[in-house]
């Protein structure tokens, strides 16, 4: 081995040790670069192989001739005389480039398997698009979408973040981190709670509104360990550490349960739930609470209900006892299925869902007045506005609009008729006046002192007194 080759191999080994790259990797990169340099020479073979002896450092170039299938049919030594100088120049460039690539690969491999892990970085730069965190060997990118609203990151401050993605780029690995991911809360609890890191306590579910509130459901694999107490700690010391790292974000720790009813009741804490009704078909859970607990169960701007729904996976519908009682009282009758539509004449008619002829409001009222409860619209009444049928066709509303006392007295009847309606039959006489009271009160009779009676709702332009014979 010549002294030059010895120095070359010694320098190559030193670089490999400093950069954490194997000598074989550097020699392979050097051989590939020398092949490219050889082919640029005039008269070079179309196919060639460069070998570098790791023991002696000797470099040889072999030209090759291949057949149609790519097999080597002839090989010869075609090492140029001045190839040592070319090799030295090429080696410097290739080794530097390979070192940079190897460093990027090492950084990528270091963080590629850490997606879902938590890292601590120092804030380097902040603008409207992203924030850069210095993790030591690499920089992490904290995009605006992964930041907590109203959270400010000062230059030089230490910050914990959750690794969302590791991208491999030409400039090295790009690590995307998050401060709003629910996984950040889980990882912080793993750091603070030894029972979680050991596997005794598990975080089964988590729901978070970054910067405001978080709910986590915990489960214990050991019946002697309280999962909620382990996460909260003595006097709330453990959960307080997580809250401080999240800059005051409120955290609710609730016990996980396999029974959906128990889980939903726990998820709505601190509100106390009276009853939970589950609908498996729609995935809806109707929660009944006391009247004074309704606002607490819903939370500020519905926050408590939203987090409970995300935590349990059920659609949560919260009602007070009074609301539930009113709904059950109002929906006691069976309503017909259909809809109110406008016909060609511009009249609103009830069109049954099962088909058939449409029924107008007046026709329906006539059927109801005739005692036919099961009319064309359904068993009880169409699901129409309650005022539709009475205002258009009920007898008690129709008569006053045509010839009722209210309209008759001020517009058609003069003072003389009004006096007659009051019955001048003696002192202490009383008369009934037209009103919109129920039918039992409409035929009110006025009895005068001499036995005179007045039907205040008799048809005509005014009431007439009738004296007893």
C-alpha positions as CSV (number, residue, x, y, z in Angstrom):
1,X,0.0,0.0,0.0
2,X,1.4,3.3,-1.0
3,X,1.5,6.2,1.5
4,X,-1.0,8.1,-0.5
5,X,-3.5,5.2,-0.4
6,X,-2.9,4.8,3.3
7,X,-3.6,8.5,4.0
8,X,-6.7,8.3,1.8
9,X,-8.2,5.3,3.7
10,X,-7.3,6.8,7.0
11,X,-9.0,10.1,6.2
12,X,-12.0,8.1,4.9
13,X,-12.3,6.2,8.1
14,X,-12.0,9.4,10.2
15,X,-14.9,11.0,8.3
16,X,-17.0,7.9,8.6
17,X,-16.5,7.9,12.4
18,X,-17.2,11.6,12.8
19,X,-20.4,11.6,10.7
20,X,-21.7,8.2,11.7
21,X,-21.4,6.9,8.2
22,X,-20.0,3.4,7.3
23,X,-16.8,3.2,5.2
24,X,-18.5,0.8,2.8
25,X,-21.1,3.5,2.1
26,X,-18.5,6.1,1.3
27,X,-16.5,3.7,-0.9
28,X,-19.7,2.7,-2.9
29,X,-20.5,6.4,-3.5
30,X,-16.9,7.0,-4.6
31,X,-16.9,4.1,-7.0
32,X,-20.2,5.3,-8.6
33,X,-18.8,8.8,-9.0
34,X,-15.6,7.5,-10.6
35,X,-17.6,5.5,-13.1
36,X,-19.3,8.7,-14.2
37,X,-16.0,10.5,-14.5
38,X,-14.5,7.6,-16.5
39,X,-17.3,7.6,-19.0
40,X,-16.7,11.3,-19.8
41,X,-13.2,10.5,-21.1
42,X,-12.7,9.9,-24.9
43,X,-12.6,6.3,-25.9
44,X,-14.1,5.0,-22.7
45,X,-16.1,1.8,-22.7
46,X,-19.9,2.0,-22.7
47,X,-20.1,-0.2,-19.7
48,X,-17.5,0.0,-16.9
49,X,-17.1,-0.9,-13.2
50,X,-14.8,0.8,-10.7
51,X,-13.5,-1.1,-7.7
52,X,-11.9,0.4,-4.6
53,X,-9.9,-2.1,-2.5
54,X,-10.8,-1.3,1.2
55,X,-7.5,-2.8,2.4
56,X,-5.0,-1.2,0.0
57,X,-7.0,1.7,-1.3
58,X,-6.2,0.7,-4.9
59,X,-8.6,2.0,-7.6
60,X,-9.2,0.0,-10.8
61,X,-11.5,0.5,-13.8
62,X,-12.8,-2.5,-15.7
63,X,-14.4,-2.1,-19.1
64,X,-17.2,-4.5,-19.9
65,X,-19.0,-5.8,-23.0
66,X,-22.5,-7.1,-22.5
67,X,-24.8,-9.2,-24.6
68,X,-28.5,-8.6,-25.4
69,X,-29.5,-10.1,-22.1
70,X,-27.2,-7.9,-20.1
71,X,-24.7,-10.6,-19.3
72,X,-20.9,-9.8,-19.2
73,X,-19.2,-11.6,-22.1
74,X,-15.9,-9.8,-21.9
75,X,-14.1,-7.7,-19.3
76,X,-10.8,-5.9,-19.3
77,X,-8.7,-3.5,-17.2
78,X,-9.1,0.0,-18.6
79,X,-7.7,2.1,-15.8
80,X,-6.3,5.4,-17.2
81,X,-2.8,6.4,-16.3
82,X,-3.8,9.7,-14.7
83,X,-6.8,8.3,-13.0
84,X,-5.4,8.9,-9.6
85,X,-5.6,12.7,-10.0
86,X,-9.2,12.4,-11.4
87,X,-10.1,10.1,-8.5
88,X,-8.8,12.6,-5.9
89,X,-10.8,15.5,-7.3
90,X,-13.9,13.3,-7.6
91,X,-13.5,11.8,-4.2
92,X,-13.6,15.2,-2.5
93,X,-16.9,16.3,-4.2
94,X,-18.6,12.9,-3.8
95,X,-17.6,12.4,-0.2
96,X,-18.9,15.9,0.8
97,X,-22.1,15.4,-1.0
98,X,-22.6,11.9,0.4
99,X,-21.9,13.2,3.9
100,X,-24.7,15.8,3.5
101,X,-27.1,13.1,2.2
102,X,-26.2,10.7,5.0
103,X,-26.8,13.4,7.6
104,X,-30.2,14.2,6.1
105,X,-31.0,10.5,6.1
106,X,-30.0,10.0,9.7
107,X,-32.1,13.0,10.8
108,X,-35.1,11.6,8.9
109,X,-34.7,8.1,10.3
110,X,-34.4,9.6,13.8
111,X,-37.7,11.4,13.6
112,X,-39.6,9.2,11.1
113,X,-40.5,6.7,13.8
114,X,-41.5,9.4,16.3
115,X,-44.8,10.5,14.7
116,X,-47.2,10.8,17.6
117,X,-44.5,11.6,20.0
118,X,-43.9,14.8,22.0
119,X,-40.8,17.0,21.6
120,X,-39.5,20.1,23.3
121,X,-38.2,23.0,21.2
122,X,-37.1,26.6,21.5
123,X,-39.0,29.2,19.5
124,X,-36.8,30.7,16.8
125,X,-39.0,32.6,14.5
126,X,-42.7,33.5,14.4
127,X,-44.8,35.1,11.7
128,X,-48.4,34.9,10.4
129,X,-47.8,31.6,8.5
130,X,-45.8,29.4,10.9
131,X,-43.5,29.2,13.9
132,X,-40.1,27.5,13.8
133,X,-38.9,25.4,16.7
134,X,-35.3,24.5,17.2
135,X,-35.1,20.8,18.3
136,X,-31.4,20.7,18.4
137,X,-30.3,18.9,15.2
138,X,-33.3,20.0,13.1
139,X,-36.0,22.6,13.1
140,X,-39.7,21.8,13.4
141,X,-42.5,23.7,11.7
142,X,-45.6,24.7,13.7
143,X,-48.2,25.9,11.1
144,X,-50.8,28.4,11.9
145,X,-53.5,25.7,11.6
146,X,-51.9,23.7,14.3
147,X,-51.5,26.5,16.7
148,X,-53.9,27.3,19.6
149,X,-56.0,30.4,19.1
150,X,-54.8,33.5,21.0
151,X,-51.6,31.7,22.1
152,X,-48.5,33.8,21.6
153,X,-45.0,32.3,21.2
154,X,-42.2,34.5,22.4
155,X,-38.7,34.2,20.9
156,X,-36.5,31.9,23.0
157,X,-39.4,30.3,24.9
158,X,-39.4,26.6,25.5
159,X,-42.4,24.8,24.1
160,X,-43.7,21.2,24.0
161,X,-45.3,20.1,20.8
162,X,-46.8,17.0,19.2
163,X,-45.2,15.5,16.1
164,X,-47.9,15.2,13.4
165,X,-45.9,14.4,10.3
166,X,-42.3,13.9,9.2
167,X,-41.6,14.7,5.5
168,X,-38.5,13.8,3.5
169,X,-37.3,16.6,1.3
170,X,-34.2,17.4,-0.7
171,X,-33.1,19.9,2.0
172,X,-33.6,17.4,4.8
173,X,-36.4,16.2,6.9
174,X,-39.3,18.6,7.6
175,X,-41.0,17.9,10.9
176,X,-44.5,19.3,11.3
177,X,-45.7,19.7,15.0
178,X,-48.9,20.7,16.6
179,X,-50.1,22.4,19.7
180,X,-53.8,21.8,19.1
181,X,-53.8,18.0,18.6
182,X,-55.7,15.9,21.2
183,X,-52.6,13.6,21.3
184,X,-50.6,16.4,23.0
185,X,-52.8,16.0,26.1
186,X,-52.4,12.3,26.1
187,X,-48.6,12.5,25.9
188,X,-48.4,15.2,28.6
189,X,-50.4,12.9,30.9
190,X,-48.0,10.1,30.1
191,X,-45.1,12.3,31.2
192,X,-46.8,13.3,34.4
193,X,-48.7,10.1,35.4
194,X,-46.4,7.0,35.9
195,X,-49.5,4.7,35.9
196,X,-50.2,5.7,32.3
197,X,-46.6,5.1,31.1
198,X,-46.5,1.7,32.8
199,X,-49.9,0.7,31.3
200,X,-51.9,0.3,34.5
201,X,-54.1,3.3,33.5
202,X,-55.2,3.9,29.9
203,X,-56.6,6.9,28.2
204,X,-59.5,5.4,26.1
205,X,-60.8,8.6,24.5
206,X,-60.1,12.3,24.3
207,X,-62.0,15.3,23.0
208,X,-60.5,18.8,22.9
209,X,-61.3,22.4,22.0
210,X,-57.8,23.9,21.9
211,X,-57.3,26.7,24.3
212,X,-60.6,26.2,26.1
213,X,-61.4,22.8,27.4
214,X,-60.5,19.1,27.1
215,X,-62.2,15.9,28.3
216,X,-60.4,12.6,28.6
217,X,-61.9,9.2,29.5
218,X,-59.5,7.0,31.5
219,X,-59.7,3.3,32.4
220,X,-57.8,1.2,35.0
221,X,-56.6,-2.3,34.3
222,X,-56.0,-2.8,38.0
223,X,-59.2,-2.7,40.2
224,X,-57.1,-1.4,43.1
225,X,-56.1,1.7,41.1
226,X,-58.5,4.7,40.7
227,X,-57.9,6.0,37.2
228,X,-59.3,9.4,37.8
229,X,-57.4,9.9,41.0
230,X,-54.2,8.7,39.4
231,X,-54.5,11.3,36.7
232,X,-55.6,14.1,39.0
233,X,-52.9,13.5,41.6
234,X,-52.7,14.7,45.2
235,X,-54.6,17.9,45.4
236,X,-54.6,18.1,41.6
237,X,-50.9,18.3,41.3
238,X,-50.6,16.1,38.2
239,X,-53.4,17.6,36.2
240,X,-52.2,21.1,37.2
241,X,-48.8,20.4,35.5
242,X,-50.6,19.6,32.3
243,X,-52.9,22.6,32.6
244,X,-49.8,24.9,33.1
245,X,-48.2,23.5,30.0
246,X,-51.4,24.1,28.0
247,X,-51.4,27.6,29.4
248,X,-54.6,27.4,31.5
249,X,-56.7,25.1,29.4
250,X,-59.3,23.4,31.5
251,X,-59.1,19.6,31.7
252,X,-62.0,17.2,32.8
253,X,-60.9,13.6,33.7
254,X,-63.9,11.2,33.6
255,X,-64.0,7.4,34.1
256,X,-64.5,5.3,31.0
257,X,-67.4,2.7,31.0
258,X,-68.4,0.0,28.6
259,X,-72.1,0.8,29.2
260,X,-73.0,3.8,26.9
261,X,-75.5,5.1,29.5
262,X,-72.9,5.3,32.3
263,X,-70.3,6.7,29.9
264,X,-72.6,9.5,28.7
265,X,-73.5,10.3,32.2
266,X,-69.9,10.6,33.2
267,X,-69.0,12.6,30.0
268,X,-71.5,15.3,30.9
269,X,-69.9,16.0,34.2
270,X,-70.1,18.3,36.2
271,X,-73.8,18.2,35.3
272,X,-75.9,15.5,37.0
273,X,-78.0,13.4,34.6
274,X,-81.4,12.0,35.6
275,X,-82.0,9.7,32.6
276,X,-80.4,8.7,29.3
277,X,-82.5,7.3,26.4
278,X,-80.5,5.7,23.6
279,X,-81.7,5.3,19.9
280,X,-79.3,2.8,18.3
281,X,-80.7,3.4,14.8
282,X,-79.9,7.2,14.7
283,X,-77.1,7.0,17.2
284,X,-78.8,9.7,19.3
285,X,-78.7,9.8,23.1
286,X,-81.6,11.8,24.7
287,X,-80.3,13.1,28.1
288,X,-82.8,14.3,30.7
289,X,-81.6,16.6,33.4
290,X,-83.2,18.7,36.1
291,X,-84.3,22.2,35.1
292,X,-81.6,23.9,37.1
293,X,-79.0,21.6,35.6
294,X,-79.8,22.3,31.9
295,X,-77.4,25.2,31.4
296,X,-74.6,23.4,33.2
297,X,-75.1,20.3,31.1
298,X,-75.1,22.2,27.8
299,X,-72.1,24.4,28.8
300,X,-71.0,27.7,27.6
301,X,-72.0,28.0,23.9
302,X,-72.8,24.3,24.0
303,X,-69.2,23.4,24.8
304,X,-69.9,20.7,27.4
305,X,-72.4,18.9,25.1
306,X,-70.1,19.1,22.1
307,X,-67.2,17.6,24.0
308,X,-69.3,14.9,25.5
309,X,-70.6,13.9,22.0
310,X,-67.1,13.7,20.6
311,X,-65.9,11.7,23.6
312,X,-68.7,9.1,23.5
313,X,-69.4,9.0,19.8
314,X,-73.1,9.5,20.4
315,X,-75.2,12.5,19.3
316,X,-76.3,14.0,22.5
317,X,-79.7,15.8,22.8
318,X,-80.1,17.4,26.2
319,X,-83.6,18.2,27.6
320,X,-84.9,19.4,30.9
321,X,-87.6,17.6,32.7
322,X,-90.1,20.3,31.9
323,X,-89.3,20.3,28.2
324,X,-89.7,16.5,28.1
325,X,-93.0,16.7,29.9
326,X,-94.3,19.3,27.5
327,X,-93.2,17.3,24.5
328,X,-94.8,14.1,25.7
329,X,-98.1,16.0,26.5
330,X,-98.1,17.6,23.1
331,X,-97.3,14.5,21.1
332,X,-99.8,12.3,22.9
333,X,-102.1,12.1,19.8
334,X,-101.2,10.2,16.7
335,X,-100.7,12.7,13.8
336,X,-101.4,11.9,10.2
337,X,-98.4,11.9,7.8
338,X,-98.6,14.4,4.9
339,X,-98.1,18.0,4.1
340,X,-100.1,21.2,3.4
341,X,-99.8,22.2,-0.2
342,X,-101.4,24.9,-2.4
343,X,-103.7,23.7,-5.1
344,X,-104.4,25.3,-8.5
345,X,-107.1,27.5,-7.0
346,X,-104.6,28.9,-4.5
347,X,-106.2,27.1,-1.6
348,X,-104.2,25.3,1.1
349,X,-105.1,21.6,1.1
350,X,-103.8,18.6,3.1
351,X,-102.1,16.0,0.9
352,X,-101.8,12.6,2.7
353,X,-98.4,10.9,2.4
354,X,-100.0,7.5,1.5
355,X,-101.8,9.1,-1.5
356,X,-105.4,9.8,-2.2
357,X,-107.4,12.9,-2.7
358,X,-106.4,16.2,-1.0
359,X,-108.6,17.6,1.7
360,X,-109.2,21.2,2.3
361,X,-109.5,22.8,5.7
362,X,-113.2,23.3,5.4
363,X,-113.8,19.7,4.3
364,X,-111.8,18.5,7.2
365,X,-113.6,20.6,9.7
366,X,-116.9,19.3,8.4
367,X,-115.7,15.8,8.9
368,X,-114.6,16.5,12.4
369,X,-117.8,18.3,13.3
370,X,-119.8,15.3,11.9
371,X,-118.0,13.0,14.4
372,X,-115.7,11.3,11.9
373,X,-112.4,11.2,13.8
374,X,-110.7,9.1,11.2
375,X,-111.0,11.3,8.2
376,X,-109.0,11.2,5.0
377,X,-106.1,13.1,6.6
378,X,-105.3,10.6,9.3
379,X,-106.4,9.2,12.7
380,X,-106.5,12.4,14.7
381,X,-105.8,15.5,12.7
382,X,-103.4,16.5,9.9
383,X,-100.0,17.7,11.0
384,X,-100.9,21.3,9.9
385,X,-100.8,24.6,11.7
386,X,-103.3,24.5,14.5
387,X,-105.0,27.6,13.4
388,X,-105.5,26.5,9.7
389,X,-108.8,24.6,10.1
390,X,-110.6,26.6,12.8
391,X,-109.9,30.0,11.1
392,X,-111.2,28.8,7.7
393,X,-114.2,26.6,8.4
394,X,-115.2,26.0,12.0
395,X,-118.7,27.1,12.6
396,X,-118.0,29.1,15.7
397,X,-115.5,31.3,13.9
398,X,-117.5,31.4,10.6
399,X,-120.7,32.9,12.1
400,X,-119.1,35.9,13.8
401,X,-117.3,37.0,10.6
402,X,-120.6,36.8,8.6
403,X,-123.2,38.1,11.0
404,X,-121.8,38.1,14.5
405,X,-122.7,40.6,17.1
406,X,-119.3,42.2,17.1
407,X,-119.6,43.1,13.4
408,X,-123.3,43.7,13.6
409,X,-123.5,46.1,16.5
410,X,-120.9,48.7,15.6
411,X,-121.3,48.7,11.8
412,X,-124.9,47.7,10.9
413,X,-127.0,48.3,13.9
414,X,-127.8,51.8,14.9
415,X,-128.3,53.2,18.4
416,X,-131.9,52.1,18.3
417,X,-130.9,48.5,17.7
418,X,-128.3,48.7,20.4
419,X,-130.9,49.9,22.9
420,X,-133.2,47.1,22.0
421,X,-130.3,44.6,22.6
422,X,-130.2,45.9,26.2
423,X,-133.9,45.2,26.7
424,X,-135.9,48.0,28.3
425,X,-138.1,45.6,30.1
426,X,-137.9,47.0,33.5
427,X,-135.3,47.7,36.2
428,X,-132.5,45.3,36.8
429,X,-132.8,43.7,33.3
430,X,-129.7,41.9,31.9
431,X,-128.8,41.1,28.2
432,X,-126.3,38.8,26.7
433,X,-123.9,40.4,24.2
434,X,-122.2,38.6,21.3
435,X,-118.7,37.4,22.0
436,X,-116.1,34.9,20.8
437,X,-116.6,32.6,23.8
438,X,-117.2,28.8,23.3
439,X,-120.5,27.5,21.9
440,X,-121.9,26.9,25.4
441,X,-121.9,30.6,26.1
442,X,-122.9,31.8,22.7
443,X,-126.7,31.2,23.1
444,X,-126.8,33.3,26.2
445,X,-130.3,34.5,27.0
446,X,-130.9,37.8,28.7
447,X,-133.7,37.8,31.3
448,X,-135.4,41.1,32.0
449,X,-137.5,42.1,35.0
450,X,-140.8,41.3,33.1
451,X,-139.6,37.9,31.9
452,X,-138.3,39.2,28.6
453,X,-135.5,37.1,26.9
454,X,-133.0,38.1,24.2
455,X,-131.0,35.7,22.0
456,X,-127.9,37.8,21.6
457,X,-126.5,35.5,18.8
458,X,-129.7,35.1,16.7
459,X,-129.1,35.6,13.0
460,X,-129.9,39.0,11.5
461,X,-128.8,42.5,11.7
462,X,-129.7,42.8,15.4
463,X,-131.3,41.2,18.4
464,X,-135.1,41.5,19.0
465,X,-136.8,41.2,22.3
466,X,-139.5,38.6,22.7
467,X,-142.1,39.1,25.5
468,X,-143.7,36.1,27.2
469,X,-147.4,35.8,26.7
